[in-house]
Amino acid sequence: MNGSIRLEPRASAESVETVNGAVTLAEDVLVGGGVSTVNGKLKLMRGARVDGDLENVNGELRLEAATVRGGIETVNGDVFMGS
């Protein structure tokens, strides 16, 4: 997909991928696979869970008391983690 994606609270998806847009996972969202974006930021709110990997190129990763069961990888981006 070309553009931004937002999953609202308590939503679920198998995976999430986008180019030229941000990905936001609201509170208590569950993604069974991975989340990736190119030229956009990834934001995981409190209680969000990703069972696969987080991958980002040219953007930031921001995790606010979220869970990632796979790896976290970025190319040319910053990672911010909070509680």
N, C-alpha and C positions, 0 to 999 in steps of 0.2 A: 504494500500500500504506500502511496505517496501522500504524506500528510500526517497530522497528529492523531493519536488514539488515546482515549481516556476510558478506563473501566471504572464504573461507579461502585460504591460500597457494596460488598458481599457478592460481586459478580465473579464469574469464573470463565476461563478460556483455556484451551489446550496449549496455545502458544501465541505470542504477539510479536509482529515484525513490521517495521516501517522505515522509509527513507525520506529524508527532508521533513522531519516532524518529530515532535516529542511524544513520549509514552508516559502516561500517568496512571498508576495503579492506586486507587483510593483505598480507604480503610477496609481491611479484612477481605481483600481480593485474593483469589487463588488462581495461579497459572500453573498447570500441570507440567508444562515443558519449559522452553526457554523464552527469553525476551531479548530482542535486539533492535537497534536503531543505528542508522548512518546519518550524520548531519542533524542530530537532534539530541535532546537530553532525556534521561530516564529518571523518573521520580517514583519512589515506592513509599507510600504513606504507612502510618502505624498499623501493624497487624497484617500487612500484605505479605503474601508468600509466593515465591517462585521455586518450583521443584527442580527446574533445570538451571541453565546458565544465564547470566546477564552479560550481554555483549554490546559494546558501543564504539563507534568510530566518529571522531570529531564532535564530541559533546560530553557533558558531565553526567555522572551517576550520583544520585542523591537518595540515600536510604534513611528513613526516619523510623527506627524501631521495627524494621521489616526483616523477613527471613529469606535467605537465598540458600537453597540446599546444594546447588551446583557451584560452578566457579564464577568469578567476577573478572571480566576482562575489558580493558579500554585501550584504544589507540588514539593518542592526541586528545586526551580528556582528563578531567579531574574526578576523584571519587570523594564524596562526603558521606560520613556515617554518623548518625546521632541516635540518642535514645529517647 
